[in-house]
């Protein structure tokens, strides 16, 4: 299942992990990717970023990864 949380799109996996997925619109400024997210009272560990997840986000200035 894919969700949008804090302006970032995530793919949620059955094993309790999440991946940053392809962004539908260009993200601007600094982005902070957390080590975990919560959706519908379930915690998911963010374990990966899809290849080209931020492709063409020309206004992106920094990505913070814990």
DSSP file (Angstrom, degrees, kcal/mol; ACC not computed):
  #  RESIDUE AA STRUCTURE BP1 BP2  ACC     N-H-->O    O-->H-N    N-H-->O    O-->H-N    TCO  KAPPA ALPHA  PHI   PSI    X-CA   Y-CA   Z-CA
    1    1 A X              0   0    0      0, 0.0    11,-3.7     0, 0.0     2,-0.4   0.000 360.0 360.0 360.0 142.9    0.0    0.0    0.0
    2    2 A X  E     +A   11   0A   0      9,-0.2     2,-0.3     7,-0.0     9,-0.2  -0.905 360.0 178.2-111.0 136.3    1.3    3.5   -0.8
    3    3 A X  E     -A   10   0A   0      7,-2.7     7,-2.8    -2,-0.4     2,-0.5  -0.901  26.5-131.8-131.7 161.3    0.6    6.5    1.5
    4    4 A X  E     +A    9   0A   0     -2,-0.3     2,-0.4     5,-0.2     5,-0.2  -0.974  31.6 169.8-113.1 123.1    1.5   10.2    1.6
    5    5 A X  E >   -A    8   0A   0      3,-2.8     3,-1.6    -2,-0.5    -2,-0.0  -0.980  67.7 -12.2-139.7 122.1    2.9   11.4    4.9
    6    6 A X  T 3  S-     0   0    0     -2,-0.4    -1,-0.1     1,-0.3     3,-0.1   0.890 127.5 -56.1  53.4  42.9    4.4   14.8    5.6
    7    7 A X  T 3  S+     0   0    0      1,-0.2     2,-0.4    20,-0.0    -1,-0.3   0.549 118.1 107.6  70.1  10.6    4.7   15.4    1.8
    8    8 A X  E <   -A    5   0A   0     -3,-1.6    -3,-2.8    15,-0.1     2,-0.4  -0.965  65.4-133.1-120.2 137.1    6.7   12.2    1.2
    9    9 A X  E     -A    4   0A   0     -2,-0.4    12,-2.4    12,-0.3     2,-0.4  -0.750  26.0-172.9 -91.6 131.3    5.2    9.1   -0.5
   10   10 A X  E     -AB   3  20A   0     -7,-2.8    -7,-2.7    -2,-0.4     2,-0.6  -0.938  22.0-141.5-124.4 145.1    5.9    5.7    1.2
   11   11 A X  E     -AB   2  19A   0      8,-2.8     8,-2.1    -2,-0.4     2,-0.4  -0.941  23.8-147.9-100.7 121.4    5.3    2.2    0.1
   12   12 A X  E     - B   0  18A   0    -11,-3.7     2,-0.3    -2,-0.6     6,-0.2  -0.776  11.3-154.2 -94.7 133.3    4.2    0.1    3.2
   13   13 A X    >   -     0   0    0      4,-2.9     3,-1.7    -2,-0.4     4,-0.2  -0.760  24.6-120.3-109.2 153.1    5.2   -3.5    3.3
   14   14 A X  T 3  S+     0   0    0     -2,-0.3    -1,-0.1     1,-0.3    -2,-0.0   0.716 108.7  66.0 -61.8 -22.4    3.6   -6.5    5.1
   15   15 A X  T 3  S-     0   0    0      2,-0.1    -1,-0.3     1,-0.1     3,-0.1   0.338 122.1 -98.8 -86.2   9.1    6.8   -7.1    7.1
   16   16 A X  S <  S+     0   0    0     -3,-1.7    29,-2.3     1,-0.3     2,-0.3   0.628  87.5 116.1  86.9  13.9    6.6   -3.8    8.9
   17   17 A X  E     - c   0  45A   0     27,-0.3    -4,-2.9    -4,-0.2    -1,-0.3  -0.732  46.5-156.1-110.4 164.3    9.0   -1.9    6.7
   18   18 A X  E     -Bc  12  46A   0     27,-2.6    29,-2.4    -2,-0.3    30,-1.0  -0.976   1.0-154.6-137.7 151.5    8.5    1.1    4.5
   19   19 A X  E     -Bc  11  48A   0     -8,-2.1    -8,-2.8    -2,-0.3     2,-0.5  -0.968  26.2-117.1-124.5 141.9   10.3    2.5    1.4
   20   20 A X  E     -Bc  10  49A   0     28,-2.6    30,-3.2    -2,-0.4   -10,-0.3  -0.690  45.9-165.1 -73.2 123.0   10.4    6.0    0.1
   21   21 A X        -     0   0    0    -12,-2.4   -12,-0.3    -2,-0.5     2,-0.1  -0.383  31.9 -52.2-106.8-176.1    8.7    5.7   -3.2
   22   22 A X        -     0   0    0     -2,-0.1     2,-0.4     1,-0.1    -1,-0.2  -0.328  55.2-129.6 -61.0 128.4    8.4    7.9   -6.4
   23   23 A X        -     0   0    0     30,-2.0    -1,-0.1     1,-0.1     4,-0.1  -0.655   8.4-153.1 -81.7 132.2    7.2   11.4   -5.6
   24   24 A X  S    S+     0   0    0     -2,-0.4     2,-0.3     1,-0.1    -1,-0.1   0.766  79.7  31.2 -78.7 -25.8    4.3   12.5   -7.8
   25   25 A X  S    S-     0   0    0     32,-0.0     2,-0.2     0, 0.0    -1,-0.1  -0.933  99.6 -86.8-131.1 158.0    5.2   16.2   -7.5
   26   26 A X        -     0   0    0     -2,-0.3     2,-0.4    30,-0.1    31,-0.1  -0.392  38.4-141.5 -66.5 131.1    8.4   18.0   -7.1
   27   27 A X        -     0   0    0     -2,-0.2    32,-0.3    27,-0.1     2,-0.3  -0.761  16.4-152.8 -92.2 138.8    9.5   18.4   -3.5
   28   28 A X        -     0   0    0     -2,-0.4    32,-0.3     2,-0.1     2,-0.1  -0.813  48.3  -4.6-111.7 150.5   11.2   21.7   -2.6
   29   29 A X  E    S-e   60   0B   0     30,-2.5    32,-2.3    -2,-0.3    33,-1.0  -0.324 106.6  -9.1  77.7-151.1   13.7   22.6    0.0
   30   30 A X  E     -e   62   0B   0     31,-0.2     2,-0.4    30,-0.2    33,-0.2  -0.638  58.4-157.3 -89.7 142.8   15.1   20.2    2.7
   31   31 A X  E     -e   63   0B   0     31,-2.6    33,-3.0    -2,-0.3     2,-0.6  -0.972   2.8-159.6-121.6 133.6   13.6   16.7    3.2
   32   32 A X  E     -e   64   0B   0     -2,-0.4     2,-0.7    31,-0.2    33,-0.2  -0.957   5.3-161.1-113.3 115.6   14.0   14.7    6.5
   33   33 A X  E     -e   65   0B   0     31,-2.9    33,-1.0    -2,-0.6    -2,-0.0  -0.863  18.0-142.1 -96.4 116.7   13.4   11.0    6.1
   34   34 A X        -     0   0    0     -2,-0.7     3,-0.1    31,-0.1    12,-0.1  -0.271  16.3-122.9 -75.9 163.6   12.7    9.5    9.5
   35   35 A X  S    S+     0   0    0      1,-0.2    11,-2.1    10,-0.1     2,-0.3   0.707  96.0  11.7 -76.3 -19.7   13.9    6.1   10.7
   36   36 A X  E     -D   45   0A   0      9,-0.3     2,-0.3   -19,-0.1     9,-0.2  -0.990  64.6-159.9-154.1 152.8   10.3    5.0   11.2
   37   37 A X  E     -D   44   0A   0      7,-2.6     7,-3.2    -2,-0.3     2,-0.4  -0.902  13.7-137.2-128.8 160.5    6.7    6.2   10.4
   38   38 A X  E     +D   43   0A   0     -2,-0.3     2,-0.4     5,-0.2     5,-0.2  -0.982  21.6 174.1-121.4 131.0    3.4    5.4   12.0
   39   39 A X  E >  S-D   42   0A   0      3,-2.7     3,-1.6    -2,-0.4    -2,-0.0  -0.986  72.6 -11.6-138.0 125.8    0.3    4.8    9.9
   40   40 A X  T 3  S-     0   0    0     -2,-0.4    -1,-0.1     1,-0.3     3,-0.1   0.909 128.7 -55.0  48.7  49.6   -3.1    3.7   11.4
   41   41 A X  T 3  S+     0   0    0      1,-0.2     2,-0.4    -3,-0.0    -1,-0.3   0.578 115.3 114.7  65.1  13.9   -1.4    3.0   14.7
   42   42 A X  E <   - D   0  39A   0     -3,-1.6    -3,-2.7     2,-0.0     2,-0.4  -0.951  60.2-136.8-115.2 136.1    1.2    0.7   13.2
   43   43 A X  E     - D   0  38A   0     -2,-0.4     2,-0.4    -5,-0.2    -5,-0.2  -0.751  17.5-168.5 -94.2 133.9    4.9    1.5   13.2
   44   44 A X  E     - D   0  37A   0     -7,-3.2    -7,-2.6    -2,-0.4     2,-0.4  -0.984  18.2-134.2-122.0 129.8    6.9    0.9   10.0
   45   45 A X  E     -cD  17  36A   0    -29,-2.3   -27,-2.6    -2,-0.4     2,-0.7  -0.707  21.1-131.1 -79.7 128.7   10.8    1.1    9.9
   46   46 A X  E     +c   18   0A   0    -11,-2.1   -27,-0.2    -2,-0.4     3,-0.1  -0.733  40.1 161.5 -82.5 114.6   11.9    3.1    6.8
   47   47 A X  E     +     0   0A   0    -29,-2.4     2,-0.3    -2,-0.7   -28,-0.2   0.540  50.9  18.2-115.6 -11.2   14.5    0.8    5.3
   48   48 A X  E     -c   19   0A   0    -30,-1.0   -28,-2.6     2,-0.0     2,-0.4  -0.993  51.5-138.9-158.6 163.4   15.0    2.0    1.7
   49   49 A X  E     -c   20   0A   0     -2,-0.3   -28,-0.2   -30,-0.2     3,-0.1  -0.997  37.1-116.8-125.4 124.5   14.6    4.7   -0.9
   50   50 A X    >   -     0   0    0    -30,-3.2     3,-2.0    -2,-0.4     4,-0.2  -0.270  37.8 -95.9 -59.9 144.9   13.5    3.7   -4.3
   51   51 A X  T 3  S+     0   0    0      1,-0.3    -1,-0.1     2,-0.1   -29,-0.1  -0.431 113.0  10.1 -57.6 130.5   15.9    4.4   -7.1
   52   52 A X  T >  S+     0   0    0     -2,-0.1     3,-1.7    -3,-0.1    -1,-0.3   0.693  82.8 144.5  68.7  21.5   15.0    7.7   -8.7
   53   53 A X  T <  S+     0   0    0     -3,-2.0   -30,-2.0     1,-0.3    -2,-0.1   0.844  80.1  33.6 -58.1 -33.9   12.5    8.5   -5.9
   54   54 A X  T >  S+     0   0    0     -4,-0.2     3,-1.9   -32,-0.1    -1,-0.3   0.043  86.4 153.9-111.1  25.1   13.4   12.2   -6.1
   55   55 A X  T <  S+     0   0    0     -3,-1.7     3,-0.1     1,-0.3   -32,-0.1  -0.306  71.5   7.5 -57.1 131.8   14.0   12.2   -9.9
   56   56 A X  T 3  S+     0   0    0      1,-0.2     2,-1.6   -30,-0.1    -1,-0.3   0.613  83.3 136.3  71.0  15.5   13.4   15.7  -11.4
   57   57 A X    X   +     0   0    0     -3,-1.9     3,-1.7     1,-0.2    -1,-0.2  -0.607  23.1 168.2 -87.0  75.1   12.9   17.4   -7.9
   58   58 A X  T 3   +     0   0    0     -2,-1.6    -1,-0.2     1,-0.3   -30,-0.1   0.676  68.3  57.9 -69.2 -18.6   15.1   20.3   -9.0
   59   59 A X  T 3  S+     0   0    0    -32,-0.3   -30,-2.5    -3,-0.2     2,-0.4   0.425  77.2 115.2 -90.4   0.8   14.1   22.4   -6.0
   60   60 A X  E <   +e   29   0B   0     -3,-1.7   -30,-0.2   -32,-0.3   -32,-0.1  -0.585  37.3 175.8 -73.7 125.6   15.3   19.8   -3.5
   61   61 A X  E     -     0   0B   0    -32,-2.3     2,-0.3    -2,-0.4   -31,-0.2   0.731  59.2  -1.9-105.3 -27.2   18.3   21.2   -1.5
   62   62 A X  E     -e   30   0B   0    -33,-1.0   -31,-2.6     2,-0.0     2,-0.4  -0.981  49.3-151.7-162.4 150.9   19.1   18.5    1.0
   63   63 A X  E     -e   31   0B   0     -2,-0.3     2,-0.5   -33,-0.2   -31,-0.2  -0.996  13.2-156.6-127.1 125.4   18.0   15.1    2.2
   64   64 A X  E     -e   32   0B   0    -33,-3.0   -31,-2.9    -2,-0.4     2,-0.5  -0.903  11.6-176.7-103.2 125.2   18.6   14.0    5.9
   65   65 A X  E      e   33   0B   0     -2,-0.5   -31,-0.1   -33,-0.2   -30,-0.0  -0.986 360.0 360.0-122.4 124.0   18.7   10.3    6.5
   66   66 A X              0   0    0    -33,-1.0   -32,-0.1    -2,-0.5    -1,-0.1   0.523 360.0 360.0 -67.7 360.0   19.1    9.0   10.0
